[in-house]
């Protein structure tokens, strides 16, 4: 009789675990996301290009015991030519940084900052086919979470540390992407 009661208890406990709704904290801290939006060129990129699009793939890590999170992004920015130009400009970037949540009740706003590697191609590079430079970024975002996914909107400012041009002038390479995305 004692073993039968144990079996029934184990069966009920297993059923309760199987049919219980998932807890909000049961989500894994490592998540994958995709997104896209508009990118606005600033500085030297804006001389040859107008606004364009961006596509982003991301990996986020939000440890439960730390007050900050971490993110890694791979982004592709395609800028339309300004004026009568025929060629688009492209910036491909791999970046990583931290996210700092800001207290809130409805949605989850956050700040972000980091560094990355940028590959710039198109008319903005002049006679050079492509330029590869380091850079940094900072921005703000807001997250909306449900049980299975997270939606976010973020705006960042990217400064690409480009070399001087042949005349010795410091070049200005910046872009401002505004992205919408989903994280699973």
C-alpha atoms as one frame of an Amber mdcrd trajectory, in Angstrom:
protein
   0.000   0.000   0.000   2.865   2.385   0.826   4.466   1.866  -2.620   1.125
   2.356  -4.330   0.652   5.729  -2.575   4.175   6.712  -3.591   3.478   5.789
  -7.205   0.277   7.821  -7.247   2.072  10.807  -5.631   4.877  10.590  -8.172
   2.350  10.368 -11.019   0.429  13.429  -9.728   3.639  15.417  -9.233   4.786
  14.557 -12.767   1.406  15.577 -14.213   1.490  18.860 -12.291   4.954  19.647
 -13.655   3.981  18.674 -17.188   0.815  20.786 -17.301   1.885  23.745 -15.179
   2.335  27.034 -17.068   5.981  27.983 -17.594   7.330  30.489 -15.110   8.561
  33.829 -16.470  11.966  33.236 -14.883  12.272  29.830 -16.554  13.426  31.440
 -19.799  16.983  30.754 -20.794  19.304  33.749 -20.336  20.837  33.180 -23.815
  18.556  34.198 -26.686  18.732  34.688 -30.463  17.055  37.518 -32.349  16.489
  39.054 -35.769  15.448  42.523 -36.802  15.701  45.359 -39.238  14.848  48.971
 -39.819  16.209  52.181 -41.260  19.770  53.506 -41.160  20.694  57.149 -41.508
  24.218  58.062 -42.653  26.111  60.864 -40.934  29.468  62.473 -41.734  31.386
  61.363 -44.824  28.930  58.543 -45.560  26.130  61.128 -45.894  28.055  62.964
 -48.667  27.583  60.047 -51.069  24.600  58.214 -49.566  21.082  58.782 -48.322
  19.045  56.785 -45.809  18.812  53.061 -46.241  17.913  49.825 -44.515  19.533
  47.573 -41.936  19.241  43.874 -41.139  20.435  42.562 -37.778  21.017  39.156
 -36.184  21.672  39.184 -32.444  22.676  37.005 -29.534  21.807  38.273 -26.052
  22.800  37.032 -22.622  20.908  38.343 -19.595  22.364  36.669 -16.495  19.917
  36.598 -13.610  22.500  37.492 -10.969  24.118  40.486 -12.688  22.627  43.979
 -13.088  23.764  44.169 -16.744  23.274  42.067 -19.853  25.466  41.370 -22.871
  24.756  41.422 -26.593  26.508  40.521 -29.839  25.170  41.732 -33.202  25.904
  41.136 -36.847  24.442  43.963 -38.957  24.193  44.856 -42.630  23.451  48.482
 -43.621  22.630  49.343 -47.256  22.528  53.053 -48.135  20.970  54.353 -51.341
  23.099  56.709 -53.449  22.676  60.444 -52.861  21.868  62.506 -55.935  22.689
  60.980 -59.304  25.087  58.317 -58.038  24.648  54.772 -59.267  26.234  52.778
 -56.458  24.962  51.978 -52.991  27.215  52.138 -49.948  27.354  49.210 -47.553
  28.489  48.871 -43.965  28.744  45.419 -42.438  29.411  45.293 -38.710  30.047
  42.799 -35.943  29.586  44.453 -32.550  29.364  43.473 -28.918  28.599  45.300
 -25.738  26.616  45.618 -22.550  22.997  46.470 -21.880  21.979  48.312 -18.732
  18.295  48.016 -17.785  16.410  51.038 -16.492  13.686  50.376 -13.900  10.174
  50.368 -15.316   6.815  48.652 -14.882   5.171  48.341 -18.313   8.086  47.875
 -20.689  11.809  47.412 -20.100  13.874  50.408 -21.291  17.644  49.983 -21.413
  20.890  51.696 -22.361  23.574  49.994 -24.447  27.206  50.596 -25.359  29.944
  48.603 -27.021  32.579  48.270 -29.710  32.919  46.469 -33.004  34.488  45.814
 -36.362  33.094  47.676 -39.409  33.593  46.933 -43.112  32.622  49.918 -45.305
  32.215  49.572 -49.085  30.965  51.816 -51.862  31.473  55.386 -53.038  32.210
  56.657 -49.549  35.558  54.815 -49.489  36.818  56.645 -52.600  39.412  54.787
 -54.653  39.719  52.013 -52.045  37.469  48.991 -52.630  36.670  48.449 -48.922
  37.791  49.792 -45.572  37.923  47.792 -42.375  37.935  49.785 -39.155  37.122
  49.519 -35.477  34.382  51.595 -33.920  32.061  52.095 -31.000  28.358  52.554
 -30.397  25.867  53.685 -27.809  22.120  53.941 -27.699  18.760  53.336 -26.081
  16.124  50.669 -26.495  12.875  49.397 -25.065  11.782  45.757 -24.710   8.312
  44.266 -24.547   8.251  40.657 -23.287   5.708  37.888 -23.355   6.131  34.251
 -22.278   7.999  33.068 -25.383   9.537  36.063 -27.120  10.633  39.633 -26.732
  10.025  42.557 -29.070  12.297  45.561 -29.034  12.842  48.949 -30.606  16.297
  50.510 -30.394  18.223  53.473 -31.743  22.026  53.544 -31.724  24.782  55.895
 -32.791  27.831  54.213 -34.378  31.184  55.984 -34.707  33.598  54.258 -37.095
  37.231  55.137 -36.379  38.375  55.573 -39.981  41.932  56.418 -41.028  42.815
  59.843 -42.395  42.258  60.477 -46.087  45.272  61.000 -48.436  45.276  64.749
 -47.713  45.541  64.073 -43.946  41.966  65.092 -43.084  40.276  63.088 -40.323
  37.289  61.330 -41.843  33.918  61.228 -40.135  32.050  57.922 -40.429  28.882
  57.648 -38.412  25.522  55.999 -38.842  22.305  55.942 -36.854  20.221  52.780
 -37.231  16.704  52.539 -35.797  15.746  48.863 -35.560  12.715  46.770 -34.704
  13.214  43.144 -33.796  12.142  39.971 -32.072  14.207  37.792 -29.733  13.332
  34.127 -29.143
